[in-house]
Amino acid sequence: MNTGSDHGTNESAAEESAARATEAAEGTEAAEGAQAPDQAPHVSKAPAFIKASKGLHLSWQVGVFVVGLAVIAAGVAMLVLPGPGWVAIFAGLAIWATEFAWAHLVLRWTKRKVTEAAQKALDPKVRRRNIILTSVGLVIAGALIGFYLWKYGLVLPWNLKDQ
């Protein structure tokens, strides 16, 4: 019978796990890429009374999976429909990361790649290249639209009679 006397050890283990996660987040990139063998495995974020029962914990994990899947499916739909598709996809992945170690690793990898891309986008050489490519693309598109309007006027392509 669990009298709750070991409650303090669970809290200290959770605090130790949080401290390790903070150290790993502040550590080098190599430490982020591979988990050290002395690090604790991914710990479920389910409440203690749910973790106490194996069946209840499995039900909790299935529920988290279904909710995360629904959010990701909504995000995929929002990629073609109005809405913040990528934000919803990453939110669904974050929901999964509360229970599944693989999702936690994927989310951490994704965060690292997004941060690297943001840093690269702020590089003056990359910004200059992107501005030049965008300008050239706009000039080419403008020239093509101008040629079309000069040749056919303001007529839609499917309404052309003289070909």
N, C-alpha and C positions, 0 to 999 in steps of 0.2 A: 504494500500500500504506500502510495506516494504522499508523504506528509508535508511536502514543500520545503523540507530542510535542506535540500540540495539546490534551492533556488539561487543562492548566492554564487554557487559554482557556475551555473548557467550564465549569469550576468557577467562574471569575470571572463568566461570563455568568449562571450559575445564582445566584451570590451577589448579583449586581446585580439580577436579577429578583426575588429574595426581598426585597431591600431596598426595591425599588419597591412590592412587594405590601404590605410592612409600612407604608411611608409612606402608601399609599392607604388602608389599613385605619385608620390613625390620623388621616387627613385629614378634611376636611369632608364633609358628606353630599353636596354637589354633586360632589365629586371621586369619591365612590363611585358615584354614579348614572351618570356617563359616563366612559369611559376617555379619558385624555389621548392625543393622537396620538403623543407621544414614548414612551409606555409600550410595553414589549415585548409581543407577542401571547402568548396562553396557551401555555405550554410543557408538553409531554407529560411525565408522571412516569415513563415507561418507562426501564429501565436503558439505558445507552449502547450496549451491544452489540445490543440490540433495535432501537434507533433507527437503527443503522448500516445495517441491511438494510430496504429498503422493504417487501418482502413479509412479513418477520417483524414489522415495526412494524404493518402492516395487520392481521395475525393477532392481535397483541396488542390492538389497538383493538377488534376484533370480540369477542375474549374478554372484555375489560372491559365492552363493551356488553351481552353476554349475561349476565355475572354481575350487573351493575347491574340489568338487566331482571328477572332472577330474584328479586333482593332486593326490588325494587319490587313485583313481582307477589305475593310473599309478604306484603308490607306491606299491599297492597290486600285480600288474603284475610283478613289479621288485623284489618281494620276491622270485619268481621262475625263473625270467629272470635276466640277468646281470644288475646291477644297484643298487643304494642306496635306496632300498625299504622303510626302516623305516624312513629315512630322508625325503623322499617324502611324506609319510603318515603324519608325524608331520608337514611338511610344509603346506599340505592341511588343517590340523587342525588349524594351525596358520592363514591361510587365512580365514577360517570360523570364527575364534575368533575375527576378526576385525568387524564383524557384529552381531554375535549371542552370547548371554550371556552363553548359555549352553556349547558352544564350548570353550569359554574363561575359564569356570570352569574346563572343562575336560583337557584343555591344562595346566592350573595351577596345577591340581592334578598330571598329568603326569610328569611335570617338577619336582615336589616335590618327586615323587616316583623314578625317574631316579637319582636325587641327592642323595637320601637315599641309593639306590643300589650302586652308585659309592662310597659313603663313606663306605658302608659295604664291598665292594670289596677291599678297601684299608686296611681293618683291617688285621693285621698280622696273626691272627688265621685262618681267612677265606682264606687268600692267601695260607697259609701252607696246609690247608685241600684241597683246589682246586689243588694244585701242587701234593699232594699225590694221590688224586683220578685220576688225569690225568696220572700220572706215572704208577699206577696200571692198568689202562685201556690200556695204551700202551704196558705194559708187557704182559697182557692177549692177546691182539690182535697180538702181535709178536709171542707168543707161538702158537696161532691158525694158523697163516700164516706159521710158521715153520713146524708144524705138517702136514699141507696140502701139502707143498712142499716136505717133506720127504716121504709122502705116495704116492702122485700122480705125483710129478715133476712139471714142468712148463706147465701144461695142464689146459686149462680153464674148469670149471665144466660142461659146456654143450657139451664139446668134449670128455668126458670120455667114453671109450668103455667097460672097465672092471669094473663092479660094484660089 
